[in-house]
Amino acid sequence: MAEDDQMANVKFQPGKKFGEWVIKKRLDEGGFGQVYLVENGKKEKGALKAESNEVEGGSAIKLETMILKQLNKNGPVPHIPTVYHAAKRNKYCYMVMMLLGDNLKHLKTDQPKERFTRGTWSRVGIQCLYSLKYLHDCGFIHRDIKPQNFVMGHPEDGARSRMVHILDFGLARPFASFDEKRKKWVARKARGSAEFRGTLRYTSPNVHLRKEQGRVDDVWSLLFVLIELNGGLPWQTEKERDKVEQMKMSLDNRTVMQNMPICMGNILPHLHSLDYYQRPDYHLFFKSLWQVMLNEKITPTSKYDWESPEQEENAKKFKPADWEKPEGPYFSSDPIGINGPPEGPAANSENPNNDGGLKSGEDKSKSNSKPAKNWLQVSPSLLSVQSSGGTVKFTMKNEHFEPIVYKVKISNVENYRVNPVFGIIQPKSSAEVEVVRTAGAIKIDRIVVQFGNVTKGETSTDAQKVFSTIKDTDRLTVPISAVNK
């Protein structure tokens, strides 16, 4: 169906009723959805979001509603909107939620030079981090962190008017679940590869490598958002996907953070050190942002860039928010306690085609053996085999000053998966690859690792495209004689 026809499904006139809510006017539109101002008989206002059921993949409102209700299951919480009502109709889905104000993108655009002062974006960043950590502590990752998805409260909504709220959970996905039998949180097994999800400008380098997104990738995206609010990302004006990808993969930390306060310089190295399962150090991020506030001689109640002096005075009447505690105890708390891969039955591999937000994939393998953790140390010039087992894990080290692309092949892939088959190793860094037995006991005869200079080819995530353009690649054939003992 044409886009105009899909939008027609969600174009409503003032006066149309949805339960106790009545449409007053249209507020916004985007993609295949519309947002309306609604009011009930008590003169309470809300925002109605409607999406056509005929969009590719269907409406995401059901998923969004479920997540918002889960986040608010114990009552309203800071930085999370409340859902009042939701339903599905023949041609569309809709939900009525808390009425909010402007998003960070709109607010930034209205400022001189289209940027926030450090005193503003540091406090906004702490609130965004608070909302993101709360989402993670409930077992979800967002996967589309960007300025448009952080929204201030409505100007008439008291203390919430100065509160940042996280929105738009259409791409969200559970990364953990609570095991009722064991009374503990268990991580969801990472897939060997994952589709690109998110907004190009803000996605982490891991997303470009088709790695499973975890908490670290949401936090990484938030850092990119703050860099933009401070003045702009190195790839801010670049539109071509391959060029943005190349810049993310090749620029060093200092270049990416060149206009940011020195006190935030430890965040990016920390993010680079994490994998899908590891918990980000939210408190490290918080203390860095708090230090920016102190350097700018700003307090939590100071005026935001878009506020009037009167609004600043009104802010002093409100009870201090949880994020305003200088020691940041919230950011140190770890209610789910996940910092590594699952053990036991939960460690089964997930269906690589399952990107759904709510249903976990199942491992169809009949093998119940737990692969051994084994290592092959690999570099473009050196290789040594250290051990054997159901999992062959090797680290490729790039001792050069330019990024190196690599591709991995194995001679018999019937009962093995390779994670990943393609990637980029940054200068003076390393990358890990796993070859994992999924079923049976077939011996791997050899592993072939192909290296090439990333600057001599296209930095596309399509391995064939990249390696067909690289003239001088270095191949290593690794004999493996006892992988499956």
BAPAGU-366897 format. One record per residue (C-alpha): x, y, z; residue in one letter. Coordinates in pm, 1 decimal, padded with zeros to 6 digits. Example, Ala and Ser with C-alpha at 12.3 -4.5 7.8 and 13.67 -1.06 7.14 Angstrom:
// residues 2
((01230.0 -00450.0 00780.0) 'A')
((01367.0 -00106.0 00714.0) 'S')
END
This chain:
// residues 485
((00000.0 00000.0 00000.0) 'M')
((00120.7 00350.7 -00081.8) 'A')
((00246.2 00567.1 00202.8) 'E')
((-00036.3 00819.7 00152.5) 'D')
((-00295.4 00542.9 00186.2) 'D')
((-00130.8 00418.1 00503.5) 'Q')
((-00132.6 00767.8 00652.1) 'M')
((-00501.1 00800.7 00561.6) 'A')
((-00574.1 00522.1 00810.3) 'N')
((-00457.9 00741.5 01097.9) 'V')
((-00586.9 01083.7 00994.5) 'K')
((-00861.7 01172.1 01242.0) 'F')
((-01079.3 01478.8 01276.4) 'Q')
((-01122.4 01682.1 01597.9) 'P')
((-01401.7 01540.7 01809.4) 'G')
((-01331.7 01172.9 01732.2) 'K')
((-01352.3 00964.0 02050.8) 'K')
((-01119.3 00691.8 02173.4) 'F')
((-01277.4 00565.6 02493.1) 'G')
((-01292.8 00862.7 02729.3) 'E')
((-01043.2 01058.8 02518.3) 'W')
((-01145.5 01308.5 02251.2) 'V')
((-00919.0 01445.0 01979.1) 'I')
((-00862.1 01821.9 02000.8) 'K')
((-00596.3 01876.5 01729.7) 'K')
((-00301.5 01715.0 01550.6) 'R')
((00037.2 01771.2 01711.9) 'L')
((00286.7 01594.0 01486.9) 'D')
((00339.6 01323.8 01228.8) 'E')
((00624.0 01100.4 01123.3) 'G')
((00678.8 00783.4 00925.2) 'G')
((00344.1 00608.7 00920.4) 'F')
((00204.9 00761.4 01239.0) 'G')
((00022.8 01065.1 01370.0) 'Q')
((00021.3 01227.2 01713.3) 'V')
((-00282.9 01414.5 01846.1) 'Y')
((-00370.0 01624.3 02149.1) 'L')
((-00656.5 01455.8 02334.1) 'V')
((-00862.5 01546.2 02640.0) 'E')
((-01097.3 01354.1 02869.4) 'N')
((-01408.0 01460.7 03060.4) 'G')
((-01195.2 01575.4 03354.4) 'K')
((-01012.3 01819.1 03124.1) 'K')
((-00696.3 01609.5 03160.3) 'E')
((-00475.8 01623.1 02852.9) 'K')
((-00282.8 01346.7 02683.6) 'G')
((-00111.3 01255.7 02357.6) 'A')
((-00263.8 00996.2 02125.7) 'L')
((-00018.9 00816.5 01895.2) 'K')
((-00168.9 00617.1 01608.5) 'A')
((00001.1 00396.4 01348.9) 'E')
((-00136.3 00210.0 01047.6) 'S')
((-00145.2 -00169.2 01066.6) 'N')
((-00053.9 -00182.3 00697.5) 'E')
((00303.6 -00057.2 00734.3) 'V')
((00573.6 -00312.4 00661.1) 'E')
((00618.6 -00525.4 00970.5) 'G')
((00301.4 -00388.2 01129.4) 'G')
((00257.4 -00120.5 01392.9) 'S')
((00509.5 -00106.1 01675.8) 'A')
((00258.5 00047.7 01915.7) 'I')
((00171.5 -00287.1 02074.2) 'K')
((00538.6 -00337.7 02162.3) 'L')
((00575.4 00019.7 02288.1) 'E')
((00265.8 -00010.7 02503.9) 'T')
((00383.0 -00337.5 02655.9) 'M')
((00726.0 -00196.1 02741.3) 'I')
((00587.5 00127.0 02890.4) 'L')
((00343.2 -00068.1 03105.1) 'K')
((00624.1 -00297.6 03218.1) 'Q')
((00843.9 00001.1 03307.9) 'L')
((00557.8 00153.3 03509.8) 'N')
((00428.5 -00172.2 03662.1) 'K')
((00499.4 -00051.6 04016.2) 'N')
((00358.0 00294.6 03954.9) 'G')
((00483.8 00605.3 03774.0) 'P')
((00861.6 00646.2 03770.2) 'V')
((01084.2 00942.0 03676.9) 'P')
((01180.2 00989.3 03311.8) 'H')
((00930.7 00728.7 03184.9) 'I')
((00597.6 00836.1 03026.7) 'P')
((00273.2 00683.0 03153.2) 'T')
((00027.6 00502.0 02921.7) 'V')
((-00339.3 00576.1 02994.4) 'Y')
((-00512.4 00368.3 02727.8) 'H')
((-00424.1 00154.8 02423.0) 'A')
((-00611.0 -00057.1 02169.1) 'A')
((-00595.8 -00214.3 01824.8) 'K')
((-00847.9 -00146.3 01550.2) 'R')
((-00891.9 -00301.4 01206.6) 'N')
((-00668.8 -00051.0 01024.6) 'K')
((-00459.7 00100.9 01301.6) 'Y')
((-00325.3 00075.0 01656.1) 'C')
((-00317.3 00361.3 01904.0) 'Y')
((-00215.9 00450.7 02254.8) 'M')
((-00291.9 00748.8 02477.6) 'V')
((-00002.1 00855.1 02694.7) 'M')
((00127.8 01138.8 02907.5) 'M')
((00142.7 01471.4 02723.4) 'L')
((00502.2 01585.7 02692.6) 'L')
((00688.1 01889.1 02557.9) 'G')
((00963.8 01941.2 02299.9) 'D')
((01230.2 01685.8 02214.5) 'N')
((01601.2 01762.9 02239.6) 'L')
((01643.2 01800.6 01864.3) 'K')
((01380.4 02075.5 01845.9) 'H')
((01520.8 02251.3 02150.2) 'L')
((01875.6 02238.4 02011.4) 'K')
((01768.4 02373.7 01673.0) 'T')
((01616.6 02680.1 01841.2) 'D')
((01943.4 02770.3 02015.5) 'Q')
((02216.9 03002.7 01884.3) 'P')
((02451.4 02801.8 01660.0) 'K')
((02211.9 02508.2 01712.3) 'E')
((02393.1 02376.2 02017.1) 'R')
((02347.5 02361.4 02392.7) 'F')
((02582.6 02511.7 02646.7) 'T')
((02782.5 02263.7 02853.0) 'R')
((02580.2 02347.2 03161.0) 'G')
((02263.7 02239.7 02980.0) 'T')
((02373.2 01927.3 02795.8) 'W')
((02556.9 01790.4 03101.0) 'S')
((02236.4 01794.3 03307.9) 'R')
((02027.4 01670.6 03017.0) 'V')
((02283.6 01392.9 02968.7) 'G')
((02255.7 01279.1 03330.9) 'I')
((01878.2 01255.8 03296.4) 'Q')
((01906.4 01064.5 02967.6) 'C')
((02152.4 00827.3 03133.4) 'L')
((01911.0 00782.4 03425.5) 'Y')
((01625.8 00683.7 03192.4) 'S')
((01851.2 00453.2 02991.8) 'L')
((01981.5 00274.9 03299.7) 'K')
((01626.4 00227.6 03426.7) 'Y')
((01528.9 00070.8 03092.4) 'L')
((01831.9 -00159.9 03113.1) 'H')
((01755.3 -00250.5 03473.8) 'D')
((01415.0 -00369.8 03353.3) 'C')
((01577.5 -00603.2 03100.5) 'G')
((01541.1 -00399.9 02777.7) 'F')
((01774.5 -00222.1 02539.9) 'I')
((01644.4 00066.1 02327.7) 'H')
((01847.6 00037.5 02003.4) 'R')
((01744.6 00378.5 01867.7) 'D')
((01894.5 00640.0 02099.2) 'I')
((01883.7 00985.5 01936.6) 'K')
((01786.9 01342.6 02035.9) 'P')
((01434.0 01303.0 01898.3) 'Q')
((01365.7 01020.6 02143.5) 'N')
((01439.4 01227.1 02454.1) 'F')
((01157.1 01467.4 02537.2) 'V')
((01108.6 01725.4 02810.6) 'M')
((00791.9 01721.0 03018.6) 'G')
((00502.8 01947.9 02926.6) 'H')
((00556.5 02310.7 03039.5) 'P')
((00237.7 02293.5 03251.5) 'E')
((00330.9 01965.6 03422.7) 'D')
((00506.6 02097.5 03733.7) 'G')
((00826.8 01915.9 03825.6) 'A')
((00804.7 01696.3 03514.4) 'R')
((00840.2 02005.7 03295.5) 'S')
((01216.8 01996.7 03366.4) 'R')
((01243.5 01620.0 03338.5) 'M')
((01379.7 01434.1 03034.5) 'V')
((01165.7 01137.8 02924.5) 'H')
((01275.1 00852.1 02700.6) 'I')
((01041.1 00762.8 02413.6) 'L')
((00986.7 00541.2 02109.5) 'D')
((01045.5 00176.5 02195.9) 'F')
((00961.1 00043.0 01849.1) 'G')
((01307.7 -00112.0 01808.8) 'L')
((01354.0 -00213.5 02172.0) 'A')
((01450.5 -00571.1 02253.8) 'R')
((01488.9 -00770.6 02576.4) 'P')
((01850.5 -00850.6 02656.8) 'F')
((01766.0 -01030.5 02983.4) 'A')
((01476.7 -01199.1 03160.4) 'S')
((01399.0 -01288.4 03518.9) 'F')
((01419.0 -01659.8 03592.1) 'D')
((01144.2 -01729.8 03844.8) 'E')
((01284.2 -02070.6 03939.6) 'K')
((01633.0 -01942.3 04015.7) 'R')
((01512.7 -01599.9 04128.6) 'K')
((01773.4 -01419.5 03923.9) 'K')
((01814.8 -01224.8 03602.4) 'W')
((01960.6 -01417.9 03308.6) 'V')
((02115.4 -01264.8 02998.0) 'A')
((01969.2 -01343.0 02660.0) 'R')
((02223.5 -01525.1 02444.3) 'K')
((02382.3 -01300.1 02182.2) 'A')
((02320.4 -01397.2 01820.6) 'R')
((02616.4 -01460.4 01592.4) 'G')
((02515.1 -01164.5 01378.9) 'S')
((02231.0 -00914.0 01382.8) 'A')
((02061.3 -00680.1 01137.2) 'E')
((02140.8 -00309.5 01143.9) 'F')
((01899.6 -00140.4 01385.4) 'R')
((01905.5 00225.7 01484.2) 'G')
((01978.5 00565.8 01330.9) 'T')
((02299.8 00586.3 01126.8) 'L')
((02443.0 00897.8 01291.9) 'R')
((02421.4 00760.4 01646.7) 'Y')
((02474.6 00383.3 01624.0) 'T')
((02786.3 00238.5 01785.3) 'S')
((03064.3 00080.1 01576.0) 'P')
((02939.1 -00260.8 01693.7) 'N')
((02615.6 -00211.2 01501.2) 'V')
((02807.7 -00156.3 01177.3) 'H')
((02987.8 -00484.5 01240.6) 'L')
((02647.0 -00653.6 01270.9) 'R')
((02712.4 -00748.6 01631.0) 'K')
((02428.6 -00804.9 01876.4) 'E')
((02344.5 -00480.1 02052.5) 'Q')
((02368.4 -00467.6 02429.5) 'G')
((02357.8 -00205.8 02701.7) 'R')
((02696.9 -00074.0 02594.3) 'V')
((02561.6 00022.1 02251.1) 'D')
((02277.6 00230.1 02397.8) 'D')
((02526.8 00413.6 02619.3) 'V')
((02760.9 00460.1 02322.6) 'W')
((02477.6 00617.1 02124.1) 'S')
((02401.4 00849.8 02414.6) 'L')
((02762.2 00968.5 02412.1) 'L')
((02728.7 01044.7 02040.0) 'F')
((02407.3 01238.0 02114.5) 'V')
((02587.2 01452.1 02372.8) 'L')
((02874.0 01519.8 02133.4) 'I')
((02616.1 01644.2 01884.3) 'E')
((02442.8 01862.6 02143.9) 'L')
((02782.9 02013.6 02225.4) 'N')
((02840.7 02120.2 01865.7) 'G')
((02853.9 01822.3 01632.8) 'G')
((02995.4 01480.2 01552.4) 'L')
((03287.8 01438.5 01311.7) 'P')
((03041.9 01278.2 01064.5) 'W')
((02764.1 01529.4 01141.1) 'Q')
((02713.2 01645.9 00782.0) 'T')
((02797.7 01319.3 00608.4) 'E')
((02500.2 01148.4 00440.6) 'K')
((02657.2 00845.0 00275.0) 'E')
((02633.3 00536.0 00489.5) 'R')
((02969.3 00389.2 00387.3) 'D')
((03153.1 00712.7 00467.4) 'K')
((02989.8 00746.8 00809.9) 'V')
((03079.4 00385.3 00879.6) 'E')
((03440.4 00435.6 00772.1) 'Q')
((03477.7 00739.6 00997.4) 'M')
((03337.2 00557.2 01298.8) 'K')
((03571.7 00265.8 01239.7) 'M')
((03887.5 00462.0 01168.8) 'S')
((03881.3 00779.8 01382.0) 'L')
((04066.6 00760.0 01710.7) 'D')
((03905.1 00849.2 02044.2) 'N')
((04075.1 01187.6 02065.9) 'R')
((03934.3 01295.9 01728.8) 'T')
((03581.8 01182.6 01815.1) 'V')
((03597.4 01365.1 02150.4) 'M')
((03802.3 01663.3 02033.2) 'Q')
((03551.0 01931.1 02134.9) 'N')
((03432.1 01762.0 02452.6) 'M')
((03549.1 01844.5 02808.0) 'P')
((03867.9 01665.6 02913.1) 'I')
((03689.3 01512.3 03213.0) 'C')
((03485.0 01296.5 02972.4) 'M')
((03788.9 01146.2 02803.9) 'G')
((03769.2 00815.5 02991.1) 'N')
((03421.5 00718.3 02867.8) 'I')
((03500.8 00609.5 02512.3) 'L')
((03794.3 00383.0 02609.7) 'P')
((03566.0 00220.5 02867.0) 'H')
((03297.8 00153.0 02606.1) 'L')
((03555.0 00003.3 02369.5) 'H')
((03649.5 -00244.6 02643.4) 'S')
((03299.0 -00391.9 02683.8) 'L')
((03123.0 -00676.7 02508.2) 'D')
((02751.2 -00748.0 02468.6) 'Y')
((02712.3 -00898.8 02816.2) 'Y')
((02918.5 -00662.6 03028.4) 'Q')
((02752.3 -00390.7 03232.6) 'R')
((02854.3 -00034.5 03141.5) 'P')
((02990.7 00179.4 03423.7) 'D')
((02698.0 00420.8 03448.0) 'Y')
((02853.6 00584.9 03752.4) 'H')
((03169.2 00665.7 03555.5) 'L')
((02954.6 00839.5 03295.1) 'F')
((02752.8 01018.7 03563.8) 'F')
((03059.5 01150.2 03748.3) 'K')
((03205.5 01279.1 03423.1) 'S')
((02887.0 01471.7 03345.2) 'L')
((02861.8 01597.9 03702.1) 'W')
((03216.7 01728.1 03674.6) 'Q')
((03116.2 01921.6 03362.2) 'V')
((02840.7 02083.5 03570.5) 'M')
((03086.7 02177.1 03841.7) 'L')
((03334.6 02317.1 03590.6) 'N')
((03060.7 02537.1 03445.5) 'E')
((02948.6 02645.9 03795.7) 'K')
((02602.6 02505.7 03727.4) 'I')
((02357.6 02350.8 03976.4) 'T')
((02066.5 02114.3 03897.8) 'P')
((01819.5 02403.9 03935.6) 'T')
((02009.6 02644.3 03709.5) 'S')
((01828.5 02769.5 03399.3) 'K')
((01832.8 02548.2 03092.6) 'Y')
((01918.1 02721.9 02764.5) 'D')
((01554.2 02737.6 02654.3) 'W')
((01408.3 02851.1 02989.5) 'E')
((01318.2 03195.9 03117.9) 'S')
((01441.3 03338.5 03451.8) 'P')
((01089.2 03284.0 03587.5) 'E')
((01107.3 02913.1 03506.4) 'Q')
((01441.6 02896.1 03684.1) 'E')
((01283.9 03043.5 03997.6) 'E')
((00992.2 02799.8 03980.6) 'N')
((01237.5 02510.2 03961.8) 'A')
((01354.9 02586.8 04314.8) 'K')
((01006.8 02506.9 04446.1) 'K')
((01023.3 02143.6 04339.9) 'F')
((01160.8 01856.0 04543.5) 'K')
((01512.2 01756.4 04422.7) 'P')
((01503.7 01475.3 04167.6) 'A')
((01687.4 01148.1 04221.1) 'D')
((01948.4 01231.4 03955.9) 'W')
((02049.2 01546.4 04146.2) 'E')
((02233.7 01356.9 04422.6) 'K')
((02604.3 01447.1 04381.9) 'P')
((02727.7 01100.5 04478.2) 'E')
((02500.0 00934.3 04223.0) 'G')
((02397.8 00624.9 04423.9) 'P')
((02138.7 00530.9 04160.0) 'Y')
((02407.8 00500.9 03893.8) 'F')
((02612.6 00265.1 04112.1) 'S')
((02322.1 00029.9 04181.7) 'S')
((02301.1 -00297.1 03988.5) 'D')
((01964.0 -00464.8 04050.4) 'P')
((01995.6 -00729.2 03776.8) 'I')
((02358.6 -00831.0 03833.5) 'G')
((02442.6 -00936.1 03476.3) 'I')
((02803.9 -00897.9 03369.8) 'N')
((02865.4 -01207.3 03161.1) 'G')
((02703.6 -01470.7 02936.9) 'P')
((02429.1 -01703.6 03061.8) 'P')
((02506.8 -02046.2 03202.9) 'E')
((02320.7 -02373.0 03172.7) 'G')
((02005.6 -02404.7 02957.3) 'P')
((01987.7 -02028.8 02903.6) 'A')
((02318.5 -02041.7 02715.2) 'A')
((02163.8 -02205.2 02406.7) 'N')
((02223.1 -02020.0 02083.1) 'S')
((01944.9 -01797.0 01956.2) 'E')
((01786.7 -01808.2 01614.2) 'N')
((01981.9 -01548.7 01413.6) 'P')
((01667.6 -01449.8 01225.1) 'N')
((01478.6 -01360.1 01541.3) 'N')
((01498.0 -00986.6 01592.5) 'D')
((01160.0 -00963.7 01762.2) 'G')
((01126.3 -00748.0 02065.4) 'G')
((00959.8 -00998.7 02292.4) 'L')
((01012.8 -01363.2 02200.5) 'K')
((01341.4 -01536.0 02267.5) 'S')
((01483.7 -01758.6 01996.6) 'G')
((01536.7 -02127.9 02052.2) 'E')
((01844.0 -02337.7 01984.4) 'D')
((01738.0 -02631.2 01768.1) 'K')
((02067.3 -02811.4 01827.7) 'S')
((02042.2 -03155.6 01985.2) 'K')
((02387.4 -03124.4 02137.1) 'S')
((02382.9 -03055.9 02510.3) 'N')
((02759.4 -03042.2 02552.3) 'S')
((02902.7 -02713.9 02671.7) 'K')
((03184.4 -02593.4 02440.6) 'P')
((03520.8 -02540.1 02598.7) 'A')
((03663.4 -02188.1 02600.7) 'K')
((03967.4 -02213.9 02377.2) 'N')
((04192.7 -01958.0 02214.3) 'W')
((04388.2 -01906.4 01897.7) 'L')
((04611.9 -01601.0 01909.6) 'Q')
((04616.0 -01447.6 01562.7) 'V')
((04777.0 -01141.1 01405.2) 'S')
((04860.8 -01059.3 01043.2) 'P')
((05212.1 -01187.9 01109.2) 'S')
((05184.4 -01435.3 01396.5) 'L')
((04964.3 -01728.9 01487.5) 'L')
((04983.7 -01986.6 01764.5) 'S')
((04732.5 -02257.8 01855.4) 'V')
((04700.2 -02301.4 02230.0) 'Q')
((04423.1 -02554.3 02288.4) 'S')
((04121.9 -02736.5 02145.6) 'S')
((03752.4 -02787.2 02208.5) 'G')
((03402.6 -02722.0 02083.8) 'G')
((03465.5 -02348.9 02064.9) 'T')
((03766.7 -02204.7 01888.8) 'V')
((03816.9 -01847.7 01999.2) 'K')
((04098.8 -01642.1 01858.8) 'F')
((04217.2 -01287.0 01896.0) 'T')
((04352.3 -01097.5 01597.3) 'M')
((04590.6 -00815.9 01685.2) 'K')
((04652.8 -00517.9 01460.5) 'N')
((04997.5 -00377.3 01531.6) 'E')
((04977.3 -00137.6 01236.8) 'H')
((04873.3 00226.9 01226.2) 'F')
((04580.6 00175.9 00989.4) 'E')
((04257.7 -00023.9 01032.7) 'P')
((04264.4 -00378.6 00898.4) 'I')
((03962.8 -00565.5 00766.5) 'V')
((03938.9 -00939.9 00817.7) 'Y')
((03721.9 -01223.1 00694.3) 'K')
((03705.8 -01572.7 00841.9) 'V')
((03626.7 -01895.0 00656.5) 'K')
((03622.7 -02254.1 00777.7) 'I')
((03642.6 -02561.2 00558.3) 'S')
((03323.6 -02725.9 00680.3) 'N')
((03045.3 -02500.4 00809.6) 'V')
((02767.3 -02758.3 00837.0) 'E')
((02778.8 -02780.2 01214.1) 'N')
((02968.4 -02462.3 01295.6) 'Y')
((02892.1 -02094.4 01308.8) 'R')
((03148.4 -01817.9 01288.7) 'V')
((03103.5 -01497.7 01490.0) 'N')
((03166.5 -01270.2 01307.5) 'P')
((03267.3 -01361.6 00953.0) 'V')
((03377.2 -01005.2 00880.5) 'F')
((03503.5 -00712.2 01080.1) 'G')
((03749.6 -00428.6 01122.3) 'I')
((04039.7 -00415.7 01368.4) 'I')
((04135.8 -00068.5 01480.6) 'Q')
((04503.3 00040.6 01494.0) 'P')
((04697.2 -00095.0 01791.0) 'K')
((04390.8 -00294.5 01893.7) 'S')
((04246.4 -00643.3 01859.9) 'S')
((03929.0 -00824.9 01764.3) 'A')
((03787.0 -01154.3 01882.5) 'E')
((03626.9 -01418.7 01662.4) 'V')
((03455.8 -01737.4 01774.1) 'E')
((03402.9 -02053.9 01573.1) 'V')
((03143.1 -02248.6 01771.0) 'V')
((03023.8 -02606.1 01727.1) 'R')
((02642.7 -02610.3 01709.6) 'T')
((02581.1 -02984.4 01660.6) 'A')
((02758.8 -03309.1 01585.7) 'G')
((03130.4 -03374.9 01603.3) 'A')
((03274.4 -03281.4 01264.0) 'I')
((03643.0 -03202.2 01265.9) 'K')
((03749.3 -02862.7 01133.9) 'I')
((04039.7 -02914.0 00895.6) 'D')
((04143.1 -02552.9 00867.4) 'R')
((04043.2 -02193.2 00932.9) 'I')
((04130.9 -01927.6 00678.2) 'V')
((04172.4 -01569.3 00794.2) 'V')
((04199.0 -01303.3 00524.3) 'Q')
((04339.5 -00959.6 00603.1) 'F')
((04334.8 -00637.3 00404.0) 'G')
((04403.0 -00268.1 00457.2) 'N')
((04070.9 -00093.0 00513.6) 'V')
((04189.2 00224.6 00341.7) 'T')
((04232.1 00035.8 00013.2) 'K')
((03877.5 -00089.7 -00005.3) 'G')
((03523.4 00013.0 00075.1) 'E')
((03426.9 00001.1 00442.7) 'T')
((03101.4 -00175.9 00375.6) 'S')
((02966.0 -00442.7 00606.8) 'T')
((02918.1 -00662.3 00299.0) 'D')
((03227.8 -00883.8 00319.6) 'A')
((03225.3 -00980.3 -00047.5) 'Q')
((03207.8 -00615.8 -00154.7) 'K')
((03498.2 -00516.4 00067.1) 'V')
((03730.2 -00800.2 -00019.1) 'F')
((03664.4 -00778.8 -00390.7) 'S')
((03805.7 -00426.2 -00387.3) 'T')
((04119.0 -00501.2 -00185.0) 'I')
((04414.0 -00590.1 -00405.4) 'K')
((04677.9 -00694.1 -00154.0) 'D')
((04532.1 -00918.5 00112.3) 'T')
((04721.6 -01147.8 00343.8) 'D')
((04578.1 -01494.6 00400.6) 'R')
((04652.2 -01724.7 00689.3) 'L')
((04551.2 -02088.8 00677.8) 'T')
((04530.7 -02231.3 01026.7) 'V')
((04547.5 -02612.8 01057.2) 'P')
((04327.3 -02746.8 01335.5) 'I')
((04361.7 -03115.0 01417.9) 'S')
((04181.7 -03161.8 01748.7) 'A')
((03902.4 -02907.2 01772.3) 'V')
((03634.7 -03154.3 01875.8) 'N')
((03810.8 -03367.3 02132.9) 'K')
END
